[in-house]
Amino acid sequence: MRHTRFHAVAALAVAAALLVSGCGPRYDVENVRARADEMSARIMEAYYDSDAYGHELDVAGIIAEYRDLADPGLVRFVGSLRDREQDPRRRKQLDFLFYDLVSTAVWHGQARFYDEIANIEATGRVTVGEDEFAYRDLGIELYNETDSATRKRYYLALGEFAVARTNPLRKELIDSTRERLKGFRFSDLDDYEAARRGIDFDAFEDGVVAFLEETNDIYLDLTSEAAREVFGVEVTEVEDYDRGRLFRGAEFDQYFPAGGTVGLLEDVLLGMGIDLGSLPAVRIDDEDRPDKEPRAASYAVVPGEDVRILVKPAGGVGDYESLFHEMGHALHDAYIGVEEYEFQRLGDYGTTEAYAYILEDLLSDERFIEETGLIEDADVLRRFLRKQLLSDLGSARYYAGLMRYERRLHRGELSEEELVAAYGELIGESRLVPLEHPEFGYLADNEDFYGVNYLEAWFLAAQLRAALGERFGETWWAEPAAGEFLKELWEFGAELPPEEVAQRIGYDGLDSAYYINEVRAAYAAYR
Ligand SMILES: [Zn+2]
C-alpha cells in the first residue's frame, strides 16, 4: 500500500488550512496532491501510448481537466502553509508542491504558444531550390545527406524557417513567462529556477565557468584531432552543419549490435544484484513496431508500481547508452520508498539524471567494455574511449554554455541584437569555435534550464562513481553490494536534491572537481 499515511496527512492539511484562512478550509491540500498525482499519471500514460503505439497525443486536453490546480490563490495558500510549517520534512514537501503549482499556474496560460509552435513545425513546408520538404523531414535529410553543399542549403533553410516562423512566438513565450512569474514575486525564470532548486545560480555558474576553463585545452585538442581525422581540416574550418560528425564515431557501430542491447543490460543488472525478472514494477518493451518512437524512454506511470521502458534497438553505442540511461531513471522510480507525491514526482531532476548517467556512463568505462567483451582489440578500445570522452565533454560543455546564456535570456535585460551576440559568444566559448549563425539558435535552443539537471548530474555522477569505486572496487558494477548501495539512495525518490545526495554519500556537497578529474584521467589514459 502506498497511501497508508493518507488520513494523518489529510487531517493535518485540514487543520493547517483552518489556521491560515481563519474561516474554514478554502483548499484541501491532500486533494490537490491526489489530483496532481493523477494528472501526472495520465500525462505519462498518454505519452507512453503515443510513443509506443502512435496514438494521438492530447496533453492539453488532459491538463484542461485540472484547471483547479492552476489557481493563483491555491499557490499563495500552499506558500503560506509552507512558511508556517515547522517540521523540516513537511516544509520541504510543501516547498516542492509550491514550486510545482507556480509552474502549473504560469504554464497553464502559455499552452497556446506551445501548441502553435508545435503546429507550425508539424505542418511547415520548406523550399530548397526546386524541392519542397516537410520541415520535420528536412532535419532527417540534413543528417543523412552526404554532399556538403546540399547539407549547407538544408541547414540554412532550416535556420531561416526558425527565424521567420517560430522565433517570434518563442520570444513572446519567454517574455510572457517572465511577466507571469512576477505575479508570484519571482523576477524571472532565472530567479524562479534557482529558488526552486535551492541553488545560488551565481555560485553554480562560477563552478560551470571553472569547469570550462579547466577543460579548454583538452577539448581543443580532442576536437582538433577529430576534425583532422574526419574532415582533414583544422577544427575552425569545420562548418556548423558538419560539426555533428566530429562526435558520431560510426566506425564503432559494429561493436554494438542492435540485438545485444537488452540482454547485456539484464546481465549487468544481475551482477549488481538486480533481477529484472523479479521486479514486476519495471517492464521493457523492445518489440519492433513501425509506429513506435525510435528513441528509448522511461515512463513512471505509477512510481514503485508501473514503470515502463520503450526501446527500439537499431545498434550503435548511442542506442546502448540511451537504454542504460533510461533504465537508471526506471530503477530510481521502481525502488522508490517514499510515499509522498512531492517526493515521488517533483523536486530537482538533477538527482534522477545522475542515476541515469551512472548506468549510461558504463559505456565509457574501460574495464566495463573489456569485461563485457564488447571491444576486444586494445587499439580500437583506446580510440573508442577517446571518442566517448570527446562526445561526453562536448555535451557537458554545450550545456554549460547554454546555462550561462539562458540566465541572460530569461532576465530580459538584453535587446534582440544583444541576445544574438551573447548566444554566439557564450556557446562559442564552450565550443572554442565561433558560431556562424547564432540567430538560428538563440531562441530555438532554449530549454528553460532543463540542462541544469544534466550539469548537476555530470558532477554528481562523478562523485557517485568515486564513492562506488572506493567502497566496492573498480568493477563496482559487478558487486551486489553496489546495487544495495544504490537501492538505498533510490528509495529516497526525489526527496534528496543533488547537493543532499552528495552529502549523504560523504561529500561536503555537489562538486565539479570529480568530473574534471575524470576528464583529465581519461584524456591522459587514452592517447
Ligand atoms: Zn534522463
Residues whose N, C-alpha, C, O or C-beta is under 5 A from the ligand:
A	BS01	ZN	E353 A356
